């Protein structure tokens, strides 16, 4: 008995899987915390 692969359906399924993984990565990502000198910023606005 021959087996046929449904390539289009497989591609669509993989797209959904990849989108789900990407969404989870974006939701769990944390922004980079940088040390900001507030006084230095205030001085730059005075100029």
ABEGO torsion letter per residue (X at the ends): XBBBBBAAAAAAAAAAAAAAAAAAAAAABBBBBBBBBAAAAAAAAAX
